[in-house]
Amino acid sequence: MPDGTVHQEWLKSVKKELKSLVDAKTFVTDNPQDGEISTPIMEIFKVKVKSDDSLDKLKTRLVVRGDLQVVANGIIQVTQDVPGSCQQT
């Protein structure tokens, strides 16, 4: 598969993941106001291959960075603000 095609397939995978999150009303993208802290996120990229080692599909998952969260008094708090992250709804 030429490099440009793989790049386009990753873009499709990312768009599909973001669309599924928006459709499920799980996350919204927003610019936090002063004093607000965003939920830190990261994307996981995974290549699935067939038994003959050919490319099956490219998968993307958007996940919350739990390593930057602490629970205090039953409330999840973010210990660090990460620019460009999403706010959980």
MOJO-V827420 format. One record per run of one state. SS is the DSSP state (~ for helix, > for strand, _ for the rest). FROM is the first residue (numbers start at 1). LEN is the number of residues. If there is no record, write none. Layout:
ss:SS from:FROM len:LEN
ss:SS from:FROM len:LEN
//
This chain:
ss:_ from:1 len:2
ss:~ from:3 len:21
ss:_ from:24 len:3
ss:> from:27 len:2
ss:_ from:29 len:10
ss:> from:39 len:1
ss:_ from:40 len:1
ss:> from:41 len:9
ss:_ from:50 len:5
ss:> from:55 len:10
ss:_ from:65 len:1
ss:~ from:66 len:3
ss:> from:69 len:4
ss:_ from:73 len:2
ss:> from:75 len:4
ss:_ from:79 len:7
ss:> from:86 len:3
ss:_ from:89 len:1
//
